[in-house]
Amino acid sequence: MLYYNILLMIRALLVFSFVLCGLLEARAEPRVIASIMPVHAIVSAVMGDTGKPQLLLQGRLSEHTASLTPRQLVALGHADLVFIVSAQLEFKLGQLSGSEAVGGKRFFELGEQLDIRRYPARQGGAWAAHEDGDEDEHGALDPHVWLDPNNAKAMALAAARELAAVDPPNAATYAANAARFAVSIDALTAELEAELAPVKSRPFIVFHDAYQYFERFFELNAVGSIADVRAASPSAKRLQEIRGRLKESGALCVFREPQFDAKFADVVIEGSQAKLGVLDPLGADLRQGPDAYFTLLRNLAGNLRACLG
């Protein structure tokens, strides 16, 4: 009887061990959070089948001003990795990085890596000129780096390195996925260059100064913005300035954004022949996943071509 009981105990221990191993394997997937849709899409492409990152700022929340719930703060503290663009872009997230509110968790800034090309933030609605690589008078750089496809490739490589550090068994998978992402980006840029070629020289005005990287990469002719790089509500003086810029430049289109009140764009085009279009640098309404980045850029190019063409 004693022998039989010992066998039962051994069997129970073996079953428990198998169950525990299964649970540990199920939990082996790294807990990853991405701040905004473009970052989430890039990280999703790098993770592939190894896991799914959580998107923090969903829907039409502004990356510049969104506040977080207590539940989100707890999730940030428990995550293995939190990817953001930069403390300059996701301002409130930047303030939380390393704080007690998130258990001391430091967020990884994909847009601050050495191989990311950055431009100085432009000043005024008509944008004072700067040399490439020079910071503005306040030392600020434009943080909307993901809209340069080459920067997106660099962000994917940086994400792969960080993921490999917390999940070494899948390091080769992350590197391979980042390489495939880069190949797909090159194919996408060739497609978009052809689509945008007929409208490259045509002037337009954007809502907030978020598109500099896209404009420079595809050599587009943006001539001003209603709001600044931080999307602060424009003053009456700035609205007057941008109305003058619209008239002076002969801009064909003024683009609003779904995250912000359209009234400012309406004020700017009032009494002019300019058309009203929509650009979204975040992809607020896109389906989550690795394809979202490609859809985001296609939507930008398609909306520019539709309005300017």
KOLPA-806936 format. One record per residue (C-alpha): residue in three letters; residue number from 1; y, x, z. Coordinates in steps of 0.001 Angstrom, whole numbers. Each point is the difference from the previous one (the first is absolute). Last residue first. Layout:
BEGIN
     r     k         y         x         z
   ALA   NUM         Y         X         Z
...
END
This chain:
BEGIN
     r     k         y         x         z
   GLY   309     65975     -4204    -58306
   LEU   308      1862       741      3221
   CYS   307     -1381     -2986      1892
   ALA   306     -3587        37     -1242
   ARG   305      -221      3816      -143
   LEU   304      1206       378      3580
   ASN   303     -2357     -2725      1193
   GLY   302     -2969      1582     -1797
   ALA   301       749      3510      1258
   LEU   300       338     -1120      3604
   ASN   299     -3075     -2223      -277
   ARG   298     -2060      2833     -1476
   LEU   297      1076      2261      2859
   LEU   296     -1089     -2503      2644
   THR   295     -3201      -866     -1852
   PHE   294     -1027      3661        38
   TYR   293       730       263      3715
   ALA   292     -1823     -3264       742
   ASP   291     -3224      1143     -1673
   PRO   290     -1162      1829      3136
   GLY   289       -42     -3187      2097
   GLN   288      2149     -2811      1299
   ARG   287       955     -2819     -2358
   LEU   286      3648       196      -970
   ASP   285      2719     -2204      1468
   ALA   284      2165      2692      1599
   GLY   283      -484      2586     -2747
   LEU   282      2223      2451      1854
   PRO   281      2613      1068     -2569
   ASP   280       557     -3599     -1162
   LEU   279      2252      -557     -2999
   VAL   278      1376     -3370     -1097
   GLY   277      2386      -816     -2849
   LEU   276      3413     -1630      -417
   LYS   275      1687       259     -3391
   ALA   274      3409      1533      -611
   GLN   273      2532     -2006     -2031
   SER   272      2552        91      2803
   GLY   271      1893     -2698      1941
   GLU   270     -2223       298      3060
   ILE   269     -2384      2949      -421
   VAL   268       947      1728      3274
   VAL   267       210     -3155      2113
   ASP   266     -3456     -1141     -1115
   ALA   265     -1430      3426       864
   PHE   264      1438      -339      3501
   LYS   263     -1316     -3544       406
   ALA   262     -3586      1012      -712
   ASP   261      -772       570      3685
   PHE   260     -2509      2809       486
   GLN   259     -3763       610       -51
   PRO   258      -429     -1538     -3482
   GLU   257      2297      2613     -1581
   ARG   256      2963      -515     -2368
   PHE   255       520      1717     -3346
   VAL   254      3237       -21     -1979
   CYS   253      -453       213     -3754
   LEU   252      1909       951     -3151
   ALA   251      2340      2536      1582
   GLY   250      3148       375     -2094
   SER   249       863      3125      1944
   GLU   248      3615      -882       870
   LYS   247      -651     -3685       673
   LEU   246     -3025       608      2214
   ARG   245      1756      2894      1743
   GLY   244      2935     -2231       822
   ARG   243     -2354     -2575      1478
   ILE   242     -1620      2882      1907
   GLU   241      3314      1036      1546
   GLN   240       918     -3560       973
   LEU   239     -3383      -417      1658
   ARG   238       543      3324      1787
   LYS   237      3381     -1095      1328
   ALA   236     -1383     -3351      1173
   SER   235     -2602      1945      1960
   PRO   234     -3607       264     -1110
   SER   233     -2804      -978      2403
   ALA   232     -1915      3178       870
   ALA   231     -2928       675     -2347
   ARG   230      -579      3507      1415
   VAL   229       603      1661     -3394
   ASP   228      3281     -1898      -389
   ALA   227       589     -3575     -1131
   ILE   226      1333     -1342     -3333
   SER   225     -1328      2947     -1977
   GLY   224      1352      1966     -2949
   VAL   223      -418      1307     -3543
   ALA   222     -3748      -127      -649
   ASN   221      -704      1597     -3394
   LEU   220     -3705       822       -58
   GLU   219     -1545      3447      -485
   PHE   218     -3580     -1072       896
   PHE   217      -356      2432      2906
   ARG   216      3683      -166       877
   GLU   215       138     -3785       174
   PHE   214     -3265      -298      1968
   TYR   213      1174      2557      2542
   GLN   212      3457     -1582       269
   TYR   211     -1416     -3491       524
   ALA   210       929      -910      3577
   ASP   209      3791      -149      -122
   HIS   208       271     -3641       907
   PHE   207       595     -2947     -2314
   VAL   206      -267      1788     -3325
   ILE   205      2524       334     -2839
   PHE   204      -845       469     -3676
   PRO   203       965      2094     -3011
   ARG   202     -2091       168     -3198
   SER   201      -922      3549     -1045
   LYS   200     -3682      -181       903
   VAL   199      -571     -3483     -1453
   PRO   198     -2237       708     -3031
   ALA   197     -1998      2747      1816
   LEU   196      -944     -2175      2974
   GLU   195     -3352     -1242     -1294
   ALA   194     -1029      3361     -1451
   GLU   193       892      1802      3213
   LEU   192     -1906     -2655      1927
   GLU   191     -3306       641     -1788
   ALA   190       305      3782       256
   THR   189       826      -410      3682
   LEU   188     -3098     -2116       555
   ALA   187     -2375      2528     -1569
   ASP   186      1419      2741      2199
   ILE   185      -329     -2231      3061
   SER   184     -3667      -682      -805
   VAL   183      -720      3742      -114
   ALA   182      1797       470      3337
   PHE   181     -2032     -2788      1625
   ARG   180     -3201      1650     -1183
   ALA   179      1064      3245      1716
   ALA   178       857     -1873      3219
   ASN   177     -3432     -1657      -102
   ALA   176     -1718      3364      -418
   ALA   175      1874      1493      2968
   TYR   174      -793     -3009      2204
   THR   173     -3666       108      -965
   ALA   172      -233      3730       708
   ALA   171      1466      -498      3485
   ASN   170     -2397     -2828       875
   PRO   169     -1995      1872      2658
   PRO   168      3277      1466      1360
   ASP   167      1500     -3331      1185
   VAL   166      3106       757      2085
   ALA   165       991      3145     -1941
   ALA   164     -1295     -1415     -3286
   LEU   163      2351     -2949       380
   GLU   162      2940      2364       400
   ARG   161      -889      2001     -3095
   ALA   160      -638     -3119     -2097
   ALA   159      3349     -1481      1087
   ALA   158      1776      3171     -1142
   LEU   157     -1755      -176     -3375
   ALA   156       939     -3668      -394
   MET   155      3618       749       892
   ALA   154        89      2717     -2664
   LYS   153     -1244     -2469     -2611
   ALA   152      2612     -2538      1111
   ASN   151      2654      2714      -278
   ASN   150      -993       531     -3616
   PRO   149       348     -3743      -602
   ASP   148      3600        16      1297
   LEU   147       418     -3399      1649
   TRP   146     -1766      1306      3114
   VAL   145      3069      2067       998
   HIS   144      2196     -2834      1239
   PRO   143      1387      2254      2789
   ASP   142      3298      1050     -1650
   LEU   141      1068      3073      1944
   ALA   140      2647        -2      2705
   GLY   139      1964      3058      1152
   HIS   138      3110     -2087       735
   GLU   137      2045      1602     -2799
   ASP   136     -2873      -513     -2415
   GLU   135     -2968      2331      -257
   ASP   134      -303      2268     -2998
   GLY   133     -3396        43     -1744
   ASP   132      1329      -951     -3407
   GLU   131      3781       379      -193
   HIS   130      2001     -2958      1138
   ALA   129      2263     -2544     -1775
   ALA   128      1707     -2806      1897
   TRP   127     -1827     -3262      -397
   ALA   126      1798     -3038     -1464
   GLY   125      -746     -2135      3060
   GLY   124       846      2845      2324
   GLN   123     -2013      3118       841
   ARG   122     -3372      1008     -1349
   ALA   121     -2756      1143      2377
   PRO   120     -1103      3495      -920
   TYR   119     -3194       356     -2034
   ARG   118     -3508       826      1115
   ARG   117     -3021      1472     -1765
   ILE   116     -3069      -102      2233
   ASP   115     -2019      3241        96
   LEU   114      1354      1018      3421
   GLN   113     -1042     -3212      1736
   GLU   112      2659     -2348      1362
   GLY   111      -939     -3111     -1968
   LEU   110     -3472      -190      1512
   GLU   109      1380      -132      3546
   PHE   108     -2992       -55      2373
   PHE   107       659     -2068      3120
   ARG   106      -224      1509      3459
   LYS   105     -1921     -1990      2616
   GLY   104      1455       475      3501
   GLY   103     -1642     -3184      1254
   VAL   102      1854     -2186     -2476
   ALA   101      2775     -1187      2363
   GLU   100      -160      3386      1768
   SER    99      1718      1573     -3003
   GLY    98     -1419      2469     -2522
   SER    97      1202     -2028     -2991
   LEU    96      1904     -3046      1254
   GLN    95      3422      1042     -1327
   GLY    94     -1505       679     -3416
   LEU    93     -1553     -3440         1
   LYS    92      3452     -1467       559
   PHE    91      1475      1943     -2918
   GLU    90     -2756      -551     -2534
   LEU    89      1979      1911     -2631
   GLN    88      1560      2854      1970
   ALA    87     -3055       377      2204
   SER    86     -1951       690     -3150
   VAL    85     -2548     -1505     -2376
   ILE    84     -2402     -1242      2662
   PHE    83     -3695       659       617
   VAL    82     -1577      -719      3381
   LEU    81     -3286      1764       688
   ASP    80     -2720      -418      2622
   ALA    79      1512     -3324      1049
   HIS    78       -53     -1144      3629
   GLY    77      3724       473       662
   LEU    76       977     -1679     -3248
   ALA    75     -2239     -2962       779
   VAL    74      1652      -411      3428
   LEU    73      3449        22     -1607
   GLN    72     -1123     -2582     -2553
   ARG    71     -1147     -2321      2790
   PRO    70      3328       406      1800
   THR    69      1761     -1158     -3203
   LEU    68      1991      2332     -2237
   SER    67      3531      -193     -1413
   ALA    66       850       374     -3695
   THR    65      3367      1630      -842
   HIS    64      -417      2617     -2724
   GLU    63     -3402      -958     -1403
   SER    62      1313     -3509      -556
   LEU    61     -2552     -2718       688
   ARG    60      -892     -2009     -3074
   GLY    59     -3729      -280       607
   GLN    58     -1773      2528      2193
   LEU    57      1251      2920      2047
   LEU    56     -3088      1521      1656
   LEU    55     -2623       125     -2746
   GLN    54     -3386       959      1472
   PRO    53     -2000      2680     -1765
   LYS    52     -3400      -832     -1486
   GLY    51     -3072      2178       301
   THR    50     -2245      2622     -1601
   ASP    49      -243     -1944     -3269
   GLY    48      3265      1342     -1401
   MET    47      1950      1868      2656
   VAL    46      2304      1693     -2528
   ALA    45       740     -3179     -1947
   SER    44       621     -1909      3230
   VAL    43      2402      2748      1126
   ILE    42      2033      -415     -3182
   ALA    41         5     -3797       238
   HIS    40       933         7      3694
   VAL    39      2856      2411      -666
   PRO    38      1312     -2284     -2773
   MET    37      -457     -3104      2228
   ILE    36      1808      1298      3072
   SER    35      -941      1659      3307
   ALA    34     -3604      1079      -450
   ILE    33     -2462      -192      2906
   VAL    32     -3332      1824       166
   ARG    31     -2908      -439      2387
   PRO    30     -2576      2458     -1285
   GLU    29     -3410     -1479      -875
   ALA    28     -2449      1439      2521
   ARG    27       -16     -3277      1924
   ALA    26     -2906     -1415     -1995
   GLU    25     -1828      3303       382
   LEU    24       516      -119      3764
   LEU    23     -1266     -3570        98
   GLY    22     -3072       916     -2003
   CYS    21      -677      2973      2258
   LEU    20       289     -2290      3026
   VAL    19     -2435     -2480     -1528
   PHE    18     -2483      2782      -770
   SER    17       351      1404      3517
   PHE    16      -446     -3447      1569
   VAL    15     -3179      -528     -2014
   LEU    14     -1280      3406      1136
   LEU    13       869      -747      3619
   ALA    12     -1794     -3348      -181
   ARG    11     -3080      1684     -1469
   ILE    10        25      2597      2736
   MET     9       324     -2719      2640
   LEU     8     -2842     -1996     -1547
   LEU     7     -2195      3098       -90
   ILE     6       781       671      3668
   ASN     5      -967     -3565       846
   TYR     4     -3345       401     -1783
   TYR     3      -721      3247      1862
   LEU     2       761     -1723      3302
   MET     1     -2353     -2836      -898
END
